[in-house]
Amino acid sequence: MYRCLMLNKPDRELHRILFRSSPTDELNHYQLNTVTYGMSCASFLAIKALRQVAIDIKDQYPTVSNTILSHFYVDDLLPGSSLVEEANQTIKDLTRILQSYGFNLGKFVSSNPQVLDNIHDDKTIKTLGLTWNSHLDTFQYTFHITPHTRVTKRTILSTAAKIFDPLGLVEWIALPPNQLQTFVANRISKIQQSTEASQWFHISSENNPADIISRGLDGQALKSSNLWWNGPALLHQTTISLVLNRETSFPEIPELKKSSVTMIIQPSPFISVNDKISSFTRLQRVMSYCLRFIKNCSSKWKKEPTPFSGFQT
């Protein structure tokens, strides 16, 4: 999307780079003509340009303008329609108008095959971090399993929990904000100002109506789904403490602050001889040898060595 936006000519002078294929080549001087990834203003310029298109065509194409303003998430367009003819017309108008402004739409998907007859045959596409199978109209989850030397119930449950709570978001709310990094701590503190950590629970899949949306359910089963139409049974109980699970323990939470502990070890210069010798008689003998050695070292060379008996008591 960024490459669809041209920079003003005066601004291009501020977007110059040096490049060479190898250290032995001469430096080449380039000037960037389009918005580039990594620029501080890149995301703003992209969103602003797209919204400006909607503002410019508001009087002539009000429906298309409203679609651009209301159904774009960054560069993903997520509209909907109850009629196939209306959906086809929306795609046709959006493609034509945005293409005239330099934005080329692609990767069209729909839960209705008739909408895709004249577009393409992609079965799956990623949108908002989820993989959507348009033919089955279901969401799919893709994640990497970390190999474990020993597979236990704990590792299996932890891996399964990461599908629906990959960063341990439920656990963050129960943690003290001072244990988290600044960005997360600021938001957790706001949540805890309005609620208590004890009010947050984890609802199992069989009691969670949101799982029906994420995992998919055919129309006939949805029609008879008591969970979807009436909510979980725990809402009709007088107490829910036995149904809800507050323990959502995760082995690692990436946003936790890393604490550094420094320990300085200073060895004692004094060596206790008493701790090394088992008897007093042996201690006397060792001290006598030590004192005789010191005496001999401090005496003149011509002087006779001090006899051992002179240090005995």
Secondary structure, 3 states (H helix, E strand, C coil): CHHHCECCHHHHCCCEEEECCCCCCCCEEEECCECCCCCCCHHHHHHHHHHHHHHHCCCCCHHHHHHHHHHEECCEECCCCCCHHHHHHHHHHHHHHHHHCCCCCCCCCCCCHHHHCCCCCCCEEEECCEEEECCCCEEECCCCCCCCCCCCHHHHHHHHHHHHCCCCHHHHHHCCHHHECHHHHHHHHHHHHHCCHHHCCECCHHHCCHHHHHHCCCHHHHHCCHHHHHCCHHHHCCCCCCCCECCCCCCCCCCECCCCCCCCCCCCCCCCCCCCCCCHHHHHHHHHHHHHHHHHHHCCCCCCCCCHHHHCC
